[in-house]
Amino acid sequence: MSQTPSTPHRAEVEHVVRRLLYQRLNRPAPRSALSPHPLVVNVSARHCHLTAQAVETLFGKGHVLHPRKALYQGGQYAAEEAVTLIGPRSRMVSNLRILGPCRDINQVELAFTDAISLGFDVPVRASGDIKDTPGCMLMGPAGFLELPQGVIRAAPHVHMHPDDAAFYGVKAGAYMKLRIGGPCAMTFDRLLARVSPDFKLEVHIDTDEGNACGLEAGVYCELLP
């Protein structure tokens, strides 16, 4: 993988350096520089999460996922393996990336334009909330897997450590705002807060949302309770 657990992420290094610079210059730091951890905003492209049994069905008995690229959240990665997604209109998306490690449910996350193209009417849901959602067919090199449910459009959300939640004054399940600067500046008003001691402070929006706000490196982002 491209990043080992002992290697600090660039955003974490910049956060420390920024805080030290304000101290050195004896200048008041903005609120974002005082937060326990840096805010990282990432665009999450379409992908799926699979159970170990589903991986074996699609890739063969005994097959396990092989990490390709580490993600910002600790222990999470984009796998080498990908599958083909077949929608209700028999339209397909090949190379749908699997994110690991394996989970206890099967879930496919699409952007709105992905869903329209494939013929899905998908609800906006928090990850894991797949009751009464559409199903689909997945195809791998060793077989097919029919999912009775699990296709969603992931709600914009922020992963937060309890220290971050305390700093911003929010609880798990609450909604926050995310202000994006730049030429296509906008504010997301319903950013779901997910809190866990295992989380780093990171916002996930999908490709449609990322394109709409013109998110790119260097664009100012601010979390608001």
Phi and psi in degrees as a GROMACS rama.xvg file:
@    title "Ramachandran Plot"
@    xaxis  label "Phi"
@    yaxis  label "Psi"
@TYPE xy
-77.9509  -13.6317  SER-2
-141.921  128.525  GLN-3
-89.4693  157.118  THR-4
-57.891  -26.4393  PRO-5
-83.6664  -7.82721  SER-6
-92.1481  117.672  THR-7
-64.4142  143.316  PRO-8
-70.3166  150.858  HIS-9
-55.5724  -39.7619  ARG-10
-62.5414  -35.4918  ALA-11
-68.9596  -39.5475  GLU-12
-65.678  -45.6766  VAL-13
-62.2262  -35.7896  GLU-14
-63.189  -44.5048  HIS-15
-65.7403  -44.9639  VAL-16
-63.1788  -42.0811  VAL-17
-61.2826  -43.7391  ARG-18
-64.1757  -42.3223  ARG-19
-65.0194  -36.1345  LEU-20
-64.4154  -43.1957  LEU-21
-62.8515  -39.0029  TYR-22
-65.6557  -42.2577  GLN-23
-65.4163  -39.1988  ARG-24
-83.599  -3.74385  LEU-25
55.1227  44.3011  ASN-26
-116.397  147.663  ARG-27
-65.017  131.05  PRO-28
-86.9448  145.397  ALA-29
-64.7278  160.747  PRO-30
-58.2306  -37.6282  ARG-31
-61.1074  -31.6308  SER-32
-76.4859  -17.1213  ALA-33
-91.0736  -10.132  LEU-34
-65.9506  153.628  SER-35
-60.23  -33.4841  PRO-36
-138.301  156.855  HIS-37
-71.4059  149.531  PRO-38
-88.3926  124.266  LEU-39
-116.435  129.411  VAL-40
-116.195  119.8  VAL-41
-124.016  146.408  ASN-42
-90.246  125.696  VAL-43
-101.671  110.81  SER-44
-74.5209  165.15  ALA-45
-54.1918  141.652  ARG-46
-165.311  178.612  HIS-47
-139.761  156.239  CYS-48
-116.144  136.033  HIS-49
-130.202  154.674  LEU-50
-79.2743  164.318  THR-51
-61.8516  -37.0158  ALA-52
-65.7397  -39.7709  GLN-53
-64.2684  -39.4112  ALA-54
-61.3078  -42.0081  VAL-55
-66.5378  -37.7263  GLU-56
-62.4194  -40.417  THR-57
-84.9424  -29.5142  LEU-58
-120.843  -5.35132  PHE-59
113.54  151.078  GLY-60
-58.6798  132.021  LYS-61
85.2841  -3.37922  GLY-62
-71.8377  139.49  HIS-63
-124.684  155.975  VAL-64
-70.3512  145.027  LEU-65
-112.58  118.793  HIS-66
-60.7657  135.142  PRO-67
-109.354  -42.8319  ARG-68
-149.048  129.411  LYS-69
-70.4507  140.614  ALA-70
-97.8488  171.469  LEU-71
-66.0212  -39.6357  TYR-72
-68.8772  133.776  GLN-73
-57.4756  131.577  GLY-74
81.7098  -6.08639  GLY-75
-94.5887  146.582  GLN-76
-154.867  156.474  TYR-77
-85.7724  127.862  ALA-78
-84.3055  160.413  ALA-79
-64.4181  -31.4025  GLU-80
-77.2079  144.692  GLU-81
-140.748  158.852  ALA-82
-128.202  169.129  VAL-83
-101.446  129.807  THR-84
-100.696  127.604  LEU-85
-111.11  121.531  ILE-86
-90.0384  179.642  GLY-87
-66.7968  -19.1215  PRO-88
-98.7629  18.0029  ARG-89
62.1381  17.7239  SER-90
-84.7399  148.304  ARG-91
-126  152.375  MET-92
-123.46  117.847  VAL-93
-90.6346  163.554  SER-94
57.1186  43.1642  ASN-95
-75.9457  114.403  LEU-96
-70.2099  140.374  ARG-97
-95.4486  133.794  ILE-98
-102.742  134.081  LEU-99
-113.006  171.91  GLY-100
-75.9038  175.799  PRO-101
-62.03  151.926  CYS-102
-116.72  -178.102  ARG-103
-94.8703  0.626561  ASP-104
-136.903  159.351  ILE-105
-97.3538  131.826  ASN-106
-146.897  135.497  GLN-107
-115.018  130.379  VAL-108
-115.127  121.57  GLU-109
-122.759  152.486  LEU-110
-80.1643  165.649  ALA-111
-59.0022  -44.1045  PHE-112
-67.5315  -33.6816  THR-113
-59.4495  -47.8691  ASP-114
-62.2003  -43.5545  ALA-115
-61.2887  -45.7076  ILE-116
-60.3925  -36.9089  SER-117
-87.5943  -11.7064  LEU-118
92.1477  18.9165  GLY-119
-92.5155  146.341  PHE-120
-111.016  92.7871  ASP-121
-103.935  139.716  VAL-122
-83.3693  158.852  PRO-123
-84.7436  119.956  VAL-124
-137.96  153.609  ARG-125
-70.2919  148.601  ALA-126
-57.1498  133.53  SER-127
95.7133  -17.5423  GLY-128
-92.9201  84.9524  ASP-129
-112.183  5.67597  ILE-130
-61.8866  133.704  LYS-131
61.3694  32.9983  ASP-132
-104.052  161.851  THR-133
-64.9792  156.422  PRO-134
-105.094  -176.988  GLY-135
-162.972  177.675  CYS-136
-113.693  133.071  MET-137
-113.88  140.659  LEU-138
-124.075  129.98  MET-139
-123.72  -179.803  GLY-140
-66.1396  -17.7315  PRO-141
-113.948  -3.15899  ALA-142
166.53  -177.301  GLY-143
-111.321  152.713  PHE-144
-136.841  120.056  LEU-145
-96.7827  120.465  GLU-146
-97.9565  122.073  LEU-147
-71.4284  -20.8078  PRO-148
-159.805  172.165  GLN-149
124.141  -0.65288  GLY-150
-93.6999  119.896  VAL-151
-135.532  165.066  ILE-152
-104.19  114.729  ARG-153
-67.4716  131.771  ALA-154
-64.226  138.354  ALA-155
-54.3283  132.645  PRO-156
-149.079  163.182  HIS-157
-126.462  128.18  VAL-158
-82.958  131.439  HIS-159
-136.159  136.609  MET-160
-74.6685  152.217  HIS-161
-53.0201  -32.9822  PRO-162
-64.2691  -37.9237  ASP-163
-68.1749  -42.7211  ASP-164
-60.4299  -40.6558  ALA-165
-66.0403  -40.7863  ALA-166
-62.5866  -42.2982  PHE-167
-88.5464  -7.11438  TYR-168
72.0726  39.0995  GLY-169
-127.82  161.002  VAL-170
-117.771  161.829  LYS-171
-56.6771  133.406  ALA-172
92.9189  -10.7649  GLY-173
-77.6072  167.088  ALA-174
-111.353  139.403  TYR-175
-118.193  179.989  MET-176
-117.078  147.001  LYS-177
-123.959  116.761  LEU-178
-97.4007  124.281  ARG-179
-110.172  129.932  ILE-180
-90.019  -159.432  GLY-181
89.5064  -177.467  GLY-182
-65.6166  -21.9526  PRO-183
-112.499  40.6441  CYS-184
-53.8727  138.784  ALA-185
-158.688  168.478  MET-186
-125.657  128.376  THR-187
-86.637  123.871  PHE-188
-93.9587  -15.3311  ASP-189
-128.334  76.0342  ARG-190
-101.768  110.84  LEU-191
-72.7085  128.611  LEU-192
-89.2375  123.808  ALA-193
-117.084  123.611  ARG-194
-118.971  130.941  VAL-195
-159.618  146.118  SER-196
-61.7151  -18.0349  PRO-197
-87.2718  -6.96307  ASP-198
-91.109  148.753  PHE-199
-101.625  158.859  LYS-200
-73.6264  104.125  LEU-201
-149.363  131.494  GLU-202
-95.7633  137.937  VAL-203
-116.696  122.365  HIS-204
-124.475  159.159  ILE-205
-88.2186  179.968  ASP-206
-65.757  -36.5123  THR-207
-62.0855  -45.6052  ASP-208
-67.6537  -38.8425  GLU-209
-64.4277  -40.1819  GLY-210
-67.6666  -38.8886  ASN-211
-62.7985  -38.1488  ALA-212
-95.1134  0.625418  CYS-213
64.0484  36.8657  GLY-214
-66.5991  127.86  LEU-215
-155.079  171.288  GLU-216
-56.7535  133.922  ALA-217
92.4159  -10.4979  GLY-218
-72.8431  134.559  VAL-219
-69.6598  132.223  TYR-220
-132.413  140.963  CYS-221
-142.169  132.506  GLU-222
-89.3428  136.296  LEU-223
-128.923  132.832  LEU-224
